[in-house]
Amino acid sequence: MRLSVIVATRNRAHALAGCLDSIAASLANAAPLSAEIVVVNNGSKDATADVVNQWASASAFPVRLLFEPRVRFVSRSKSCIADGAGRATRYHR
């Protein structure tokens, strides 16, 4: 089974690396596990995309960055769940 861990974020570049590190550590402890991390950037005006791209370049897990321009929780959750490739989805906000 493939797991998609979805992280919705808006203007939280300062906290993303720690969040992603924690998720990656949990996934590594659950190995062997086929998993991906999907980050949904919900209209951030900070360096969110840069932080995610830099973190993803060194990640052992596939990372996808999606952009959701509508600044609403309902929009984010529908967008990211539809884009998650996993059969099981864990949503973190």
C-alpha positions in Angstrom: 0.0 0.0 0.0 1.2 3.5 -0.7 0.8 6.2 1.9 0.4 10.0 1.1 1.2 12.3 4.0 -0.3 15.7 3.1 0.9 18.9 4.7 -1.1 22.0 4.0 0.8 25.2 4.8 0.5 29.0 4.4 3.3 31.3 5.3 5.1 28.8 7.5 8.4 28.6 5.8 10.2 29.0 9.2 8.6 25.8 10.5 8.4 23.5 7.5 11.9 21.9 7.6 11.2 20.7 11.2 7.8 19.4 10.3 9.1 17.6 7.2 12.0 16.1 9.2 9.6 14.8 11.8 7.4 13.2 9.1 10.4 11.7 7.3 11.7 10.2 10.6 8.3 8.6 11.3 8.1 7.2 7.8 11.7 5.8 8.1 10.8 4.1 11.4 7.8 2.5 9.7 9.9 1.1 6.9 9.5 -0.8 4.7 6.8 1.5 3.5 6.0 3.1 0.2 5.2 6.7 1.0 5.2 10.2 -0.4 4.9 13.6 1.2 2.6 16.1 -0.5 3.0 19.7 0.5 0.1 22.0 -0.4 1.3 25.7 -0.5 -1.9 27.6 0.2 -1.1 31.0 -1.3 2.1 31.6 0.8 3.9 34.9 0.3 7.1 33.8 2.1 9.8 31.3 1.1 7.6 28.2 1.5 8.3 26.8 -2.0 12.0 27.4 -1.7 12.2 25.6 1.7 10.2 22.6 0.4 12.2 22.3 -2.8 15.5 22.5 -0.9 14.3 19.9 1.7 13.0 17.6 -1.1 16.3 17.6 -2.8 17.8 15.6 0.1 14.8 13.6 1.0 14.7 9.8 1.0 11.0 10.0 0.2 9.3 11.5 -2.9 8.0 15.0 -2.2 5.5 16.8 -4.3 4.8 20.5 -3.9 1.3 21.7 -5.0 0.1 25.3 -5.1 -3.5 26.1 -4.1 -4.2 29.8 -4.7 -7.6 29.8 -2.9 -6.9 30.6 0.8 -9.4 28.4 2.5 -9.1 25.1 4.4 -11.9 23.5 2.4 -10.1 24.2 -0.9 -6.8 22.9 0.4 -8.2 19.7 1.7 -10.1 18.8 -1.5 -7.1 19.8 -3.7 -4.5 17.8 -1.8 -6.6 14.7 -1.2 -7.4 14.6 -4.9 -3.7 14.9 -5.7 -2.4 12.3 -3.2 -1.2 9.2 -5.0 -1.5 6.9 -1.9 -4.3 4.5 -1.1 -4.1 5.7 2.4 -3.9 9.4 3.2 -2.8 11.2 6.4 -3.6 14.9 6.4 -1.5 17.2 8.6 -2.1 21.0 9.0 
